[in-house]
Amino acid sequence: MKAIWNGTVVAESDDTVVVEGNHYFPEGAVPRDYLLPSNTKSMCAWKGEARYYNLFVDGDVAPDAVWYYPEPKEAAAQIKGRLAFGRGVKIEE
């Protein structure tokens, strides 16, 4: 699977976990220079607290386009150490 934003592949892996229609990529599949810290957090009743990154590619920023669960609840343990994408990021095979 590939995550593509503005024509750039920002993640690629054959090892994604799909939860609620979102592909969660291993952290190592995303180059760290594409990720900028964000202070945004949200809460999911069954997954736990999500934290976010801003996606940064070639000077463009997609605010809070990447999220992860640093300590997911037991029901979502399979997404620990993984990142998902939104905000205009296309997921393709």
C-alpha positions as CSV (number, residue, x, y, z in Angstrom):
1,M,0.0,0.0,0.0
2,K,1.1,3.6,-0.6
3,A,0.0,6.8,1.0
4,I,0.3,9.7,-1.5
5,W,0.0,13.4,-0.9
6,N,0.4,16.0,-3.6
7,G,2.0,13.5,-5.9
8,T,4.6,12.3,-3.3
9,V,4.6,8.9,-1.8
10,V,4.7,9.6,1.9
11,A,4.5,6.0,3.1
12,E,4.8,2.6,1.5
13,S,4.4,-0.9,3.1
14,D,2.9,-4.3,2.4
15,D,2.2,-4.5,6.2
16,T,-0.8,-2.3,6.9
17,V,-3.6,-2.9,9.4
18,V,-7.0,-1.7,8.4
19,V,-9.2,-0.3,11.2
20,E,-12.5,1.5,10.4
21,G,-11.4,1.8,6.7
22,N,-8.1,3.5,7.5
23,H,-4.7,1.8,6.7
24,Y,-2.3,2.0,9.6
25,F,1.3,1.9,8.3
26,P,4.3,0.9,10.4
27,E,6.0,4.0,11.8
28,G,9.2,3.0,9.9
29,A,7.3,3.3,6.6
30,V,7.0,7.1,6.9
31,P,10.1,9.2,6.5
32,R,10.4,11.4,9.7
33,D,11.2,14.5,7.7
34,Y,7.6,14.4,6.4
35,L,6.2,14.7,9.9
36,L,6.0,17.9,12.0
37,P,4.7,17.9,15.6
38,S,1.2,18.9,16.3
39,N,-0.5,19.7,19.6
40,T,-3.8,18.2,18.5
41,K,-5.3,15.2,20.4
42,S,-8.6,13.4,20.1
43,M,-10.3,10.6,22.0
44,C,-11.9,7.5,20.6
45,A,-14.0,5.4,23.0
46,W,-12.5,2.1,22.0
47,K,-9.1,3.0,20.6
48,G,-8.0,5.6,23.2
49,E,-6.2,8.9,22.8
50,A,-5.0,9.8,19.3
51,R,-2.2,12.3,18.7
52,Y,-1.4,14.0,15.4
53,Y,1.4,15.1,13.1
54,N,1.3,17.8,10.4
55,L,2.3,16.3,7.0
56,F,5.1,18.4,5.5
57,V,6.2,17.8,1.9
58,D,8.1,20.2,-0.4
59,G,7.2,23.2,1.7
60,D,3.5,22.4,1.9
61,V,1.7,21.4,5.1
62,A,-1.4,19.4,5.6
63,P,-2.4,20.1,9.3
64,D,-3.1,17.1,11.4
65,A,-3.1,14.8,8.4
66,V,-1.4,11.9,10.2
67,W,-2.5,10.3,13.5
68,Y,-1.5,7.6,15.8
69,Y,-2.4,6.0,19.1
70,P,0.7,6.0,21.4
71,E,-1.0,3.8,24.0
72,P,-4.1,2.2,22.3
73,K,-6.6,0.4,24.4
74,E,-6.5,-3.4,24.3
75,A,-9.2,-3.6,21.6
76,A,-7.0,-1.6,19.3
77,A,-3.6,-3.1,20.3
78,Q,-2.9,-4.0,16.6
79,I,-2.4,-0.3,15.7
80,K,0.3,0.4,18.3
81,G,3.4,1.8,16.5
82,R,1.4,2.6,13.4
83,L,0.4,5.8,11.6
84,A,-2.8,6.6,9.6
85,F,-3.5,9.3,7.1
86,G,-6.4,11.7,6.3
87,R,-6.8,15.2,4.9
88,G,-6.3,14.6,1.2
89,V,-3.8,11.7,1.4
90,K,-4.7,9.0,-1.1
91,I,-4.2,5.4,-0.2
92,E,-3.4,3.1,-3.2
93,E,-2.2,-0.4,-3.8
